[in-house]
Amino acid sequence: MKFVAVTACPTGIAHSQMGAENLEQEAERRGHDMKVEIQGAMGAENELTAQDIDAADAAIIAADTAVNRDRFDDVPLVKGTIKDAVNDVEGLMGEAEAAAEGDADTEVTVDSDTADDDDHDSGSPDVRRGGDRSKSLVARLKRLLS
């Protein structure tokens, strides 16, 4: 099978690059062809052409930023986060394989870490953007120096 993918991270290209490498390696391991476009602070790298997308059996978008999906209208599309491409590339590729074998109008969204989100509401004081405060640099320094 042939796949195309876009990886994008809002803060730069480090996670985008790691996700792209994971997707390429997993596709190769499974015997598939994969071309990955990397989007980051420096712009797009290895841009997908219309021919690349038309030849693909499915497309993967692993991004934490907005990615234009209009060019993927004619292929099955699997959406996930950049975290999925870095930490669960097997699951992401499995979803893409399933989408490629199914209906061309398929659009799948991969849910990651939803079990933790169900226990809390967004207004809860223990849920905040930026992660756990006890793991911050300042908190670690305080523990180290005390």
C-alpha positions as CSV (number, residue, x, y, z in Angstrom):
1,M,0.0,0.0,0.0
2,K,1.0,3.6,-0.5
3,F,0.5,6.2,2.2
4,V,1.1,9.9,2.6
5,A,1.3,11.8,5.8
6,V,1.6,15.3,7.3
7,T,3.2,15.8,10.7
8,A,3.0,19.2,12.3
9,C,4.0,20.7,15.7
10,P,3.1,24.2,16.8
11,T,6.5,25.0,18.5
12,G,9.0,23.7,15.9
13,I,10.1,20.7,13.9
14,A,11.6,18.4,16.6
15,H,8.4,16.4,17.3
16,S,7.3,16.7,13.7
17,Q,10.6,15.2,12.6
18,M,10.4,12.3,15.2
19,G,6.8,11.5,14.1
20,A,7.7,11.5,10.5
21,E,10.7,9.2,11.1
22,N,8.4,6.8,13.1
23,L,5.8,6.8,10.4
24,E,8.3,6.1,7.7
25,Q,10.0,3.3,9.7
26,E,6.7,1.7,10.6
27,A,5.5,1.8,7.0
28,E,8.7,0.2,5.8
29,R,8.5,-2.5,8.5
30,R,5.0,-3.3,7.3
31,G,6.1,-3.3,3.6
32,H,4.3,-0.1,2.6
33,D,5.5,3.0,0.8
34,M,5.2,6.3,2.7
35,K,5.9,9.9,2.0
36,V,5.7,12.4,4.9
37,E,5.4,16.2,4.7
38,I,6.8,17.9,7.8
39,Q,5.4,21.2,8.9
40,G,7.0,23.3,11.6
41,A,8.2,26.8,12.5
42,M,10.5,26.8,9.5
43,G,7.8,26.0,7.0
44,A,7.0,22.8,5.1
45,E,9.7,20.2,4.2
46,N,9.3,17.3,1.7
47,E,6.0,18.8,0.5
48,L,3.4,16.4,-0.9
49,T,2.4,16.8,-4.5
50,A,-1.1,16.3,-5.9
51,Q,0.3,13.2,-7.7
52,D,1.6,11.8,-4.3
53,I,-1.8,12.2,-2.8
54,D,-3.7,10.8,-5.7
55,A,-1.5,7.7,-5.7
56,A,-2.0,7.1,-2.0
57,D,-4.3,4.5,-0.6
58,A,-4.8,6.6,2.6
59,A,-3.5,9.7,4.2
60,I,-2.4,10.4,7.8
61,I,-2.4,13.8,9.5
62,A,-0.5,13.7,12.8
63,A,-0.7,17.3,14.0
64,D,-1.3,19.5,16.9
65,T,-1.8,22.5,14.6
66,A,-4.3,23.2,11.8
67,V,-3.5,21.4,8.6
68,N,-5.4,22.1,5.4
69,R,-7.4,18.9,4.7
70,D,-8.9,20.0,1.4
71,R,-6.2,18.3,-0.6
72,F,-7.0,15.0,1.0
73,D,-10.7,14.9,0.0
74,D,-10.3,12.0,-2.4
75,V,-8.4,9.6,-0.1
76,P,-9.3,8.0,3.2
77,L,-8.0,10.2,6.0
78,V,-6.8,9.3,9.5
79,K,-6.3,12.2,11.9
80,G,-4.2,12.0,15.1
81,T,-1.9,14.1,17.2
82,I,1.8,14.4,16.8
83,K,2.0,12.4,20.1
84,D,0.3,9.5,18.4
85,A,3.0,9.5,15.7
86,V,5.7,9.6,18.3
87,N,4.3,7.2,21.0
88,D,1.7,5.0,19.2
89,V,2.8,4.8,15.6
90,E,1.6,1.2,15.4
91,G,-1.9,2.2,16.2
92,L,-1.9,5.1,13.8
93,M,-0.6,2.9,11.0
94,G,-3.2,0.2,11.8
95,E,-6.0,2.8,11.5
96,A,-4.5,4.0,8.2
97,E,-4.4,0.4,6.9
98,A,-8.0,-0.2,7.9
99,A,-9.1,3.1,6.3
100,A,-7.2,2.2,3.1
101,E,-9.1,-1.1,2.9
102,G,-12.5,0.5,3.5
103,D,-14.6,3.1,1.9
104,A,-12.9,6.1,0.2
105,D,-15.0,8.5,2.1
106,T,-13.7,7.3,5.4
107,E,-12.3,9.9,7.9
108,V,-11.0,8.5,11.2
109,T,-10.0,10.4,14.2
110,V,-7.7,8.6,16.6
111,D,-8.5,9.3,20.2
112,S,-5.4,9.4,22.4
113,D,-5.5,9.5,26.2
114,T,-9.3,10.0,26.4
115,A,-9.5,7.8,29.5
116,D,-7.8,10.4,31.6
117,D,-9.9,13.2,30.2
118,D,-13.2,11.5,31.2
119,D,-12.4,11.7,34.9
120,H,-12.1,15.5,34.9
121,D,-14.0,18.4,33.6
122,S,-12.1,21.3,32.0
123,G,-13.0,23.6,34.8
124,S,-11.5,21.3,37.4
125,P,-8.5,22.8,39.3
126,D,-6.4,19.7,38.7
127,V,-6.7,20.0,34.9
128,R,-4.6,22.8,33.4
129,R,-2.8,23.5,30.2
130,G,0.9,22.9,30.4
131,G,1.0,19.7,32.4
132,D,1.6,18.8,36.0
133,R,3.1,21.6,38.0
134,S,4.9,19.1,40.2
135,K,7.0,18.2,37.2
136,S,8.0,21.7,36.3
137,L,11.6,22.8,36.4
138,V,11.1,25.1,39.4
139,A,9.4,22.3,41.4
140,R,12.2,19.9,40.6
141,L,14.8,22.5,41.6
142,K,13.0,23.1,44.9
143,R,13.0,19.4,45.6
144,L,16.6,19.1,44.7
145,L,17.7,22.1,46.9
146,S,15.6,21.2,49.9
